[in-house]
């Protein structure tokens, strides 16, 4: 028998608890019965527009409720989907459209700018219109091999992302991966601080709906103060975001009691979460901080509980059920606990390779294992400590220097809010370590270089570049190639050989 459709659990909840809230916005709620009806209506409208099971479809929508319902409708139809970042340029978007032979783009725009893929309209964008949709039946496509999400890797240097296909079976498995530690079920109200278009946020939202919980959606136009009001007034008790979102919330946190006392969890992921930021979150936002480590190719790898976060510097947690890990040296030999090395992972949640990229797949996937490209240490208690990307390691005079070493040291300076280490090439010595900083108090690059020398000695940054903001991609990861370009443009400002 074919596996049920990914969205069948929503239909089940629409029968078990039809009036229970499924979607929460500042304008009100959409019940499970109303959500299921909206998914059926939207899937039917997509089918009438010529879309079919097995198609690949783009999503280009700023409105969060349109994004989520369109995504669920495509899954019910059995069509694969890729969400475009609205900041992506037409050339980048056009390349993806051609690579994937997209059948259409779901968009609220009149055209797709000559991309060759026809535009298909989304569902209504207001709760009142969604509640007014007529009741209709729709037979969902079935089968675990049905395409679900086409996920671009969130690399920070390559201009052309690799693409992994997450089918519906993988989507279900990934949705359950961290459910043993993080909140779910009726009474759980989840808010993605990032765009629900991101596959990780979409996966978490689906997992909450699967469990009978409620997904809260932002308008995207509210400021941080209005967002905090929405969290409090909506009874939102589970947040998911990145270091960027946490930093914005901390700017609004007053002295005294924590800012978000009603939370059962705030989940931080996507980027390395510096230890000083973890401490600030625990002290000023909520003591319920979970740090997770995941990969586009794999899903969630590890989850760190609040107790682990408070006790172990740099921890990203213990492996989720079903995950296996091996830490190996440069020759592929397994290392003992406590030794830093390259992380390989294995699980039923792993994609089979990259779409249309056999050489890249051959390099990264071996006998069911995936080479993550990350450097980690596994403690004797089974906790992963993340040190960063292996290809970000700098080698100066034969010494390996991890960016996280420099970033953590500079974050101990009271004037520094954010850091990102990178390197520029020196012909003889190797990689000259540099660091970009965002300040919260006034200081100078020369004083920060002096501070770095006192903290790190020979491993110190040789240059400090002060920026108003760190360049990041849509997932919140720092774009080190842009930092290198900006440093080269400034040509050796405050260089300390």
N, C-alpha and C positions, 0 to 999 in steps of 0.2 A: 504494500500500500504506500502511495506517495505521502511524503511528509506534509502536514497542514501548512497553509500559508502563514507567513510571518505575522500577519495582522489578525489571525483568527482569535488570539487571546483577547483582543479588544472587543470583538463581537461577543465572546463569551461573557466578558464583564458587562456589556450592554444588556445582557439578559439577566445576569445574576444581580446586578446593582445598577439599573438603568439611570437612576437619578443621581448617582454618585458623581462628584466632579472629576472630570478627566483633564480639562484645560482651564487654567486660571489666567486672566489678564486683568489689567487695571479697570476694564469695562465690565467685568463679571466672569461667569464660568460657562463652560460647555460641558454638559453631562456625557457619560459614556454612551448613552443612547444617541445623543445628538452628534457626538464625534463619529460614531460608527456610521450614522446616516450620511454625514458629510463625506466620509471616506468613500462610501458606495457611490454617492452622487458624483464625486470628482473622478473616481476610477471610470465610471460610465462615460463621463464627458471626455476623458482622455481617449477611451476606446472609440467613441464616435468621431473623434478628431483623427483617427487612423492609427493610433498607437496600439501595440499588441505585446503579448508576453514574449520575452526574449529580446525586445528592443533595448537600445541604450538611449537614455534621454538626459538632457541637461536641465539643471534648475538654476534660474537666475532671478531670485526674488529677495527683496529686502525685508518684506513683511514676514514676521516670524510665524504667525499662524498659517499663512499661505504656504510657507516653506514646509512646515511640519505636516500639514494635511496633504499637500501634494506629494511629499515623500512617502507617506503611508499609503496613498492611493496608487502610486506607481508600484509599491511593493505588493499591494493586493492584486494589481493587474499582472504582476510577474515581470515587470520591466526593470532593467538596471538603471541606476541614476548616478550622476555626478553633479555636485553643487559647485557653481562658479562663485569665486569671490568677486564681489562687485567692484573691487579695486583692480582686478586683473585687466590688463590692456587687451584691446581687440586682437592683436597678433597672438598673444599667449592663448587667449580663449579659442581663436580660430584654429590654432595648432591642435588643441585638445579635441575640438569638434571633428577635425579630419582624422586624427589618430584613432578615434573611437567610432567613427562613422555614426554619429548621433542621428537618431531618427527625427528628433524635434528638440526644442528648448521650451520649457515651461517658464513663461515670463509675463510680466504685466506691461511690457513694452510692446509697441506696435510692430516692431521688426527685430530681427536678430543681426542687423547691420551687415547684411550680405554674406553671412557665414555659410550659407548653403543649407542650413537646418531651419525648417519652418518654425514659426512661433505658435505656441499653443497657450491659451489663456489659463490662468490659475483659478482656484475656487474663490468665493467671496472673501473679502478681507475684514469683515466686521462680524462680531458675534451675532448681532440681530439678523443679518442676512444668512449666516450659517444655520441659525436656529430655524429659519423659515424654509429651508430646502425641503423638497418633497421626499417622502419615503419611497425607496426603491430597493429592489434586490440586486445583488451582483455576485456572481459565482467567482470566488477568488481562484487565481491560479494556484496549483499545488506542486510540490516537489522541492526538496532541499537544495537541488542544484540550480534553481532559478536565480538569475542575477539579482543582486540587491544594491550594494553600494560599490562604485568604482572610486577607490581612495587614492588620491595622489600622495606620495611621500612628502613630508614637510621639511625637506632638506633646506639648508640655509645658504648653499653655495651654488649648486647646480641649477642652471636656468630651466632645464626641462625635467619635470618630476617624473619619477617612475610611478607606475600605476598598478595597484593590486585590486583584484576582484574579490569582494566579500559576497559570497552567495547567501541565500536565506538560511541555510543550515549554520554557516559560520556566524551570521548575525544573531541567531538564537543563542548559540554557545557563548559568544562574547557578551551578550546581555546578562548572562547569569554568572560571569566569571568572578565578579567582586561582590556578589550579593550576600555572601556569608558574613561580610564585615560592615557594609554600608547600608543605610536605611532603605527600605522599600515598603510596599504594601499599603492598604487603605490607611489614610491619615498622614502618609508621607506626601509633602508638597515640595517638589523639586524645581529649582531654577537654574538654568544654564546661564552663567554670567557672560559667556561668549555666544557667538552666533550659533543658533541651532542647526545651521547649514553644515557645520563641521561634523564629520562622521563620528568623532568621539562624543560630542554633545548629543548628536542624534541617537547614538547607540544608548546613551544613558537615559535619554528621554523615553525611548522605546521600552527599556527595562523597567522603568517606573510604571508605565502604562500596563505592561505585562502583569505587574504585581497588583494592579488595582489602585495604584497611587495616582497623584495628580501632577501634571506638568505645568508650571507657571512660565509665561512667556513675556519677555520685555517688549516695549515698543521700539527700542533702539534709539529713541530721541531723548529719553529722560537723562537728567544729570545724576551724579552720584547721590546727592541728597534725596532726590525723588526716588531713586532706586532703593535706598535704605527704608524710606517710608513704605514703598510697595512690599518689601520683605516683611516689615512689621505688621502692616495692615492686612496682608494676605495670609499671615500665619505660615509663611514659607519656612521650612525647617531643614532643608538640604540644599546647599549651594555647590556648584562646580565651576571652577575657573582656573586662572593662571596667576602667575606672580604679578602681572600687570593689573589684573582686577583687584588683587589683594592690596596692592600699593595704593590704588585709588580709594578703596574703602578705608584704609588706615589714615588717609589725609582728612577724613571726616570723623575719625574716632576721637572723642573727647578724653580728657584725663578722668580716671575713676573707673566705674564699672565697664565691663566689656560692651562693645557696640552692638553685638548680635546675640543676646542671651537666649533667644528662642531656638537657636540652631541645634539640631542633633548631629550635623556634620557639615563641614566645609571641606570640599575635596579639591586639592591643588595638584595640577598635573601639567603636561605639555613641555615645561621647561624645568631646568634645575632650580629648586627653591632654596635660596641661600639660607644658612643657619640663622643669621640675624633676622631675616624676614620671618622665618618660622617662629622665632621667639616673640616677635612683635604680634603676629597673628594670635598666638596662644595667650599673650598678655592683654591684648587690646581689642581683638575681634571676638574670639570664642576659644574655649579650651578644647573644642571638638574638631581639631585639625587632623585630617587624613591626607597623606601624601601618596600619590600613586605614580607608578612608572609603567608606561605602555608604549607600544609601537604600532604604526599603521599596519604593518605586515602581520602582527600577532594579536593585537588587542591588549588588554591589561595583563601585565606580567607580574606585578607585585603591588601590594598595598601595605602602607605603614600606618599603624594605629596611632592615636594621640599619645599613648604611653611611649611607644617607640620613637615618635618624633621628638618628644621632650627629652628622651634619654640618650639617643644615639645620633651624633653629628652626621649629616649627609645621608641618613637612611632613606631608602625608598620602599622598604618593607620586606615582607616574606612573600614567597611565591603564591599565586592564587592556585586553588585546586586544579589539578590536571596539568599544570605547567612544570616543565623540567628545565634545569639550567646547568651549564658547564662553563667554568672559567678556565681559559687556556692561555698559554704563552704564545709568543710569536711563531712557534713551530707547531702549534696545535696541541701541545701536551697539557693535560689537565693539571691545574694548580691546587694546592691545599688551601683550606680555609685561612683567611687573613692575608693571602697574597693577591695583589691587584693584577688583573689580566683582562683579556677580551671575553665578552659575554656571548655565549651561544644559548639559544632557547628552542624549546620543542613543545608542541601542544596540538590538540585537535583544532584549535582556533587559528592556526597558521595558514596563510594563503599558500597556494601551490607554486607561486612564482609571480613575475611581473608580466603584464600584458605586452605582447609584442617586443619583448626585450630578452631573448634567450641567453645572451652573454651575461647580462647583469643578473639574471636568475641563476645561472650556473655558478657565478662568483659567490652569491649570498646564500643559496639554499643547497644543503648537502645531507642526503639520507634522512630527511625529515627534520633536520636542524636548520636554524637560521642564524647566520652571523650578524649580530646587531650592529657592529661597528662601535659599540660603547665599551668603555673601561669601567670595571666594577671590582669590588671586593665582596666576598661572601664571608660573613662572620661565622664563628663556630656555632652560633645560635640559629643560623639560617637566614640572617638579615642581609639584604643587598645594600651596599654603599655605592652610590653612583659618582664617578669621577669625571664624566664628560665623554665626548667623542674621541675615539682613538686618532682620527685624522686632525683633531684640533691640538694634539699634543705638540709642544714646541721643543726643539732640541737645540740647546745653546752650549757650545763648548763641550758637547758630549753628554750634557745633563738633560734628562727629560723633565719638562716643566708642564704641569697640567694647568689649563686656564682657571680651574676652580680654586687652585692654591692662591693665585693672584687676586681673583675676584673676592674670595673670602677675606683675605688680608685687608684689602682696600675698604671693604664694607665695615671693617672695625673702626674706620676713621669717622668721627662724629658728623662730618660735613657731607658724607657720601651717602646717596640714596640708592643708586643702581650702578652696577659695574658689568663690563664685558671685556675679557682679555682676548687679544689676538696677537699676531706676530707679523713682522716684516722681514724680508730676507736680507741677511748679511752674507756677503760672498764667502768669507772665510769662516766666521764663527758659527754660522747656521741661522737659527730663527731668533731675532731680537724680540723679546716679549714687550708688548704694549698693553695699555688698558684704556678703555673709554669709560668715563664716569658721568653720571648725572648727579648734580649737587642738591642738597637741601639747605645748606648754609654756604656762605661765601668762603672760598679758599682759593689757592692757586695751584697750578700744575706742578710748579717747583716744590711746593710744600708737600704735595702728595707723593712726588718721587722720593723725597727725603723720608717720608713716612714708610713708603714701600721698602726702601733700603733697610730701615731699622727693623721692619717686620720679617723680611724675606732674604736679606743678604744677597747672595749671587743669583737667587731665583727671582729677584725683584723685577718689576716692569722698568724698561729703559725709557719709556715715554708715556705721558699721560695726556689724553685728549678729552677736554671738557665739552660735553654736548648738552643741548636742551632736552633731548630724548634719544634713546637708543633705537636704531632702525630695526624693525621687527617684521616678520612675515605675518600672514593672517592668523596663524596658530600661536603667535606670541613669541616665537623663537627669534633670537638675535641674529641679524644678517651680518656675519663677520666679514664677508667679502665687501660689503658697503663700508664697514669701518676701515678696512685696509685702504680702500679707494679714497676715503675722506682723509685718512692720515697722509697718504701720498700726496694728496692735493695740498695739504698744509705743509708738506715737505719737512719732516723732521723736527717739528716744533717740540721744544723741551726734551730733547733726546739726551739720555744719560748712559753713555757707553760704559 
